[in-house]
Amino acid sequence: MRKINIYIDGNNLYRSAKELGFNVDYKKFRGWIRQKYNPTTIYLFIGLVPDRVKFYEYLQSCGYVLVFKQTVSVGEKIKGNCDAELVLKAVSDYYTGSFDSCILVTGDGDFGCLVEFLKENKSITGILAPDRKKCSFLLRNKNIEITFLNEQYHKFSDKL
């Protein structure tokens, strides 16, 4: 049986859905992913905000493995970009044999080098990009299957 890991850029998924007028139902999203891809593990990379503990517990109860990034406040904004953590985890998992193949959930071009690495090593199934219009050319030009979630949100989200 093939081991498939999914690595979710939590901020990219959340913000893209919001901008498109959806609120992700993470339990439904987990079910949709499980049904479609039958992953071994689903990692959700997310900024750690201390007063959101209940939300994190909910995400874990839905079956996500959370990987946190310490956040910092910059004025009114909370910053906690998890790109480096996602890349490090995926590459580390590749080298330890934790998966046969993986799927990235992001539209962020910063992951282009990771996609190239995984493609060269025949270890990526595809990308789930949260927004067709905002998916970076740096991912689109990798000749990897990209599923755009724009057409899928109705299956696992609530309209705002």
Residue, then its C-alpha position, 0 to 999 in steps of 0.5 A: m500500500r502506497k504511503i501518501n503524505i499531504y502537506i498543507d500551507g495553512n495560511n495560504l488555504y485559509r486566506s485564499a478561501k476567505e478571499l473567494g468568499f468561503n470559510v473552510d470546514y476543516k472536518k469536511f476538508r479532511g474527509w474530502i482529502r481522505q476520500k480522494y487521496n487516502p493519505t497516511t498523514i495530513y500535516l497542517f502548517i500553521g502559526l501558533v497563536p496562544d489564544r487559539v488553543k481550542f481551534y488547534e484541539y479541534l483541528q487535531s480531533c479532525g485528524y490533522v497533524l499540526v506543525f506550528k511556527q512561533t508568531v510575532s506581532v507586527g502592529e495589528k498583524i500576526k506573522g507566522n510564515c511556515d514555508a521553511e517548516l513545510v519544506l524542511k518536514a517534506v524533505s526530511d520525510y522524503y529522506t526517512g522514507s515516511f512516504d512514497s508520494c506526497i501532495l502539497v496544498t498551496g499556491d505559493g511559488d516559494f515552494g517551487c524548489l520543493v516541487e522540483f526536488l520531489k518531482e526529480n525524486k518521483s515523489i509528488t502526486g500533485i498540488l492542490a492550489p487554493d485559488r486558480k487566479k493566484c497560483s504562482f507561475l513558479l508552480r504552474n511551470k513545473n509540469i505537475e498536476i494541479t487541482f484548483l480548489n476554486e471548483q471544490y470549495h462547495k464540497f468542504s466549505d461554508k459560504l461567508 
